[in-house]
Amino acid sequence: MQKFTLLEAILAQQVQTKANFAETMPSEAAKVLATVGVYLQYDLAGEAIALLESLLASGMDNAAIRLQLGNLYLQELLVASPALEHYQQAMQFIAVENWEDRSQIEEGLGLVYVSLKNKDEAILWLTRARSSYEELGDSQRARELSQKITEISEGN
């Protein structure tokens, strides 16, 4: 029993040390996003979500925060409804030419709709994501999405 307590204390110290480094970031949003990165290194998704949600509650809102929340809800907690909301909000923040964020958000939306069993919306958003990845020159990711779209279309 004491070994686990010691291990927990060591891990807590490691997280705290890295989180303290995040405090050196120039802006509040950068500090929080860096701290979220630390939390995710230690599989602390719940803490990361709470921290990001507190940013929203304080009035800070942008595409990076919403994208990160969408990803966490979808990939870590497997909860589609809040992921959908955050991805939709993220889309409202990005510029048309921001292919990197756009591709990730569109893919996230597509995957949410896959989990919600909404085949038409899933194909629509994954097709958009594929086009965005092509604009970025990421042909590998575009091919992977083409395969996913085909699987969805064929009902697999």
Secondary structure by P-SEA (a helix, b strand, c coil): caaaaaaaaaaaaaaaaaaaaacccccaaaaaaaaaaaaaaacaaaaaaaaaaaaaaaccccaaaaaaaaaaaaccccccaaaaaaaaaaaacccccaaaaaaaaaaaaaaaaaaacaaaaaaaaaaaaaaaaaaacaaaaaaaaaaaaaaaaacc
